[in-house]
Amino acid sequence: MSDIITIELTPDPDLPEYPEHDKLEAVVEQSQAIGEFLDVFLPSKNIHFGRPSAFEGGGLNPIHINIQELLAEFFDIDRDKLEKEKEAMLDEIRRLNDVHPEGHSA
């Protein structure tokens, strides 16, 4: 008979929060699958996006669609906030390395 040990983790109130990364983590598998699909499907079917030309009979003016930007918009991820959180994470890692430098050579 084996004993089951349950450990309940609670968030550390002293650690910074990264809400945009939390949102991204919640949808990363969906976002990755959709992004890969669009990246392969659109060019393979020769699908292009465009806006109607301002000139009569002008057809469409091609536009470039950034898949990462579309996915971020679809999943309500603010890419600027995400970048700021990444910088905050790096700052936190640097701070922790300064506080606990053991194991690191200068």
N, C-alpha and C positions, 0 to 999 in steps of 0.2 A: 504494500500500500504506500503510495507516495503522497506527501503533503503538498498542497498547493499554496503558494505564497502569493498574496495579492499586495501590490504596492500602488497606492494612490498618489499620483503626482498632482500637486497644486501649483498654479502659476506663482512664480516668485515676484512679489510686488516691487522688488528693487530692480528687476530687469526691464529694459525698455520694451515697448510694444511696437509691432510692425504691422499695422492693419492692412496695408495694401499687399504685403507678402502673405498674410493670412488669407486674404481673398484669392490671391493667385494660387496658393497651395490647394485651396478647395476646388479649383477648376482646372488644374494643370493637365490632368489626363484628357479631359474633354478638349481643352484648348490645343493640346499637342496633336490630337487625332484630327481635329478640324483643320488645323494649319497644314498638316502633312497632306491631307486630302486636297485642299485647295492648291497647294504648291505643286502637286502632281497632276491633278485633274484639269485645272484651267489651261495650262500650256498644252497638254496632250490633246485637248479638244479644240485647240486654237481659239479659246474664248478670250476676248479682250473687252475692257470696259471703256466707255466713252461718254462724253457729254454732247448733246446736240450742238451743232455748229450754229453760230449767230447768223450765218449767211444762208439765204434761201437755197435749198437743194444742196447744202454743204455736207450733209451726212453727220458723222460723229467725229469729234476731236478725241483722240485717244487720251486716256488718263492712266497713270500708274497707281495701282492699289497696293499699299503696304499691308501685307497680311497680318503682321504683328500689331499694327495700329488698329486694324479692323477687329481683331480678336480682343484687344484691350478694351476697345469701345463696347463691343458686344457683352463682355463679361464685367463691365464697369470697373476696370482697373485703370487708375490714374498713373500713367507712365512717369510723370514728373515726380509724383509722390513716391513711387517705387524707387526711383533713382536716389532720392533724398534718404529713403530708408536704407538703401545699400550703403550710402556714405556713412550714415549713423552706425550701421553694423560694423563697418571697418573701424570707425572711431572707437567703438566699444571694444573691439578685439585689441586694438592698439593700447587702449587704457588697461585692459586686463593683463596684457603682456607686460606693461610697465609695473603693474602691481605684483604680478607673480612671474618674475623673469626666469625662474629655475627651469632648466632644460633648454634654455636658449643661449647660444653663444653670441658674443658681441663682435 
